[in-house]
Structures are given as structure tokens and as C-alpha cells.
């Protein structure tokens, strides 16, 4: 089923860094102070960000 929309798609860290132009440490600092959307836990060692929140 192709119910995936852009709002439902999860982006991995490398893609988020490429799109935002931020470094890894800046991204996590902004998440901590609330100026960047939080990540969504996908599995035990995997996280992503909703594309709609990052765009």
C-alpha cells in the first residue's frame, strides 16, 4: 500500500543534516533548547525526523 505521504516520511540524520545545513552538535543543541523538532525513535538504536517537521 502506498499510503506514505511527505508528512509521514521519516528522514535519517544524514539527510536532516544535509537539508538543514547544521552540524550534528548544533542540531542536537537546537533540539535540546526546543528550536528544532525532536527526533522520533524508530527502533532501539535508530531515530529519524518527520519530513514535514524538518521542511
Rosetta blueprint (number, residue, H / E / L):
1 X L
2 X L
3 X L
4 X L
5 X L
6 X L
7 X L
8 X L
9 X L
10 X E
11 X E
12 X L
13 X H
14 X H
15 X H
16 X H
17 X H
18 X H
19 X H
20 X H
21 X L
22 X L
23 X L
24 X H
25 X H
26 X H
27 X H
28 X H
29 X H
30 X H
31 X H
32 X H
33 X H
34 X L
35 X L
36 X L
37 X L
38 X L
39 X L
40 X E
41 X E
42 X E
43 X E
44 X L
45 X L
46 X E
47 X E
48 X E
49 X E
50 X E
51 X H
52 X H
53 X H
54 X H
55 X L
